[in-house]
Every structure is written in structure tokens, then in C-alpha cells.
Amino acid sequence: MTKRFNQFLGKVGHTAQFSASETNLAKIDQFIGHYVFIIGLEDDTWSKPVIIKQDVLYQMYLEENFGSLSGQTIVFRFKYTENGDKVVFAQQNMSEFINDYGDLPQIKH
């Protein structure tokens, strides 16, 4: 992760790179996984998680050139605002996926 000026929001922020196996991302069965992207911030806290369902992320990769293939690994590069409350990938606002717990089952204690 690097800290630098992010033109997409006109303020200081962070750039982070994540990778995922193309084989694992493409293996969609009855149990859909979720990919969670999160970064550590300079004040020793975490950004809000970006949560994307496996099938949605794979579709974005196939249809929208979301990510780049390096060998058998897909590389995703996100840009975050300094406090991690907004996220962009390839000029596409990804903020709708921040804290998107909607598809995750609630565990009753």
C-alpha cells in the first residue's frame, strides 16, 4: 500500500494492490464466496471493508476488465480516500461495496 495524492477524489489517499487466483475466482458452485478487501491506515485502524460476492467480482473481471491477469493471478488495484471511506477501481466508484454485509448470514448467539 502506498500513500499519495489520488486524483480521483482530489485529496490524499492510499493505493492498494490485492491478488486472487483466477482458478479460485472462476470456481463458482452452490456456495458463493465473498472477497473482502481492507487496508491498514496510518492511525493503526482499518479501512471499512469492501465486500464483493465471488460471482459479481468474477463477472466484473470478465465483462468490465476489472483487474489484470498476471500468470494465473488476477491483480486488483484500489484507491482509497485517506480515511478509507471511499474506494475507486479503474475510475469506477466501488463505494457501494463498502460494508456490504447484505449477503452474509447473520450468526445468532
Residue pairs with C-beta under 8 A, 6 or more apart in sequence:
1 14
1 15
1 16
1 17
1 39
1 40
2 14
2 15
3 12
3 13
3 14
3 42
3 82
4 12
4 13
4 14
4 15
5 11
5 12
5 13
6 12
6 13
6 14
6 15
6 79
6 80
6 81
6 88
8 79
8 88
8 91
9 79
9 81
9 86
9 88
11 81
11 82
12 82
13 79
13 80
13 81
13 82
14 39
14 41
14 47
14 79
14 80
14 81
14 82
14 84
15 77
15 78
15 79
15 80
16 37
16 39
16 77
16 78
16 80
17 75
17 76
17 77
17 78
18 37
18 75
18 76
18 77
18 78
19 70
19 73
19 74
19 75
19 76
20 35
20 57
20 67
20 73
20 74
20 76
21 72
21 73
21 74
22 69
22 72
22 73
22 74
23 72
25 35
25 54
25 57
25 58
25 61
25 74
26 58
28 54
28 55
28 58
32 53
32 54
32 55
32 103
33 53
33 54
34 51
34 52
34 53
34 54
34 103
34 104
35 51
35 52
35 53
35 54
35 57
36 49
36 50
36 51
37 49
37 50
37 52
37 76
37 78
37 87
38 46
38 47
38 48
38 49
38 50
39 46
39 47
39 80
39 84
40 46
40 47
41 47
41 82
41 83
41 84
46 84
47 80
47 83
47 84
47 85
47 87
48 84
48 85
48 98
48 99
49 98
49 99
50 78
50 87
50 94
50 97
50 98
50 100
51 97
51 98
51 99
51 100
51 101
51 104
52 60
52 97
52 100
53 103
57 66
60 66
60 67
61 67
61 74
64 92
65 90
66 76
66 89
66 90
66 92
67 74
67 75
67 76
68 74
68 75
69 75
76 89
77 89
78 87
78 88
78 89
78 94
79 87
79 88
79 89
80 86
80 87
81 87
85 95
85 98
86 93
86 95
86 98
87 93
87 94
87 95
87 97
87 98
88 94
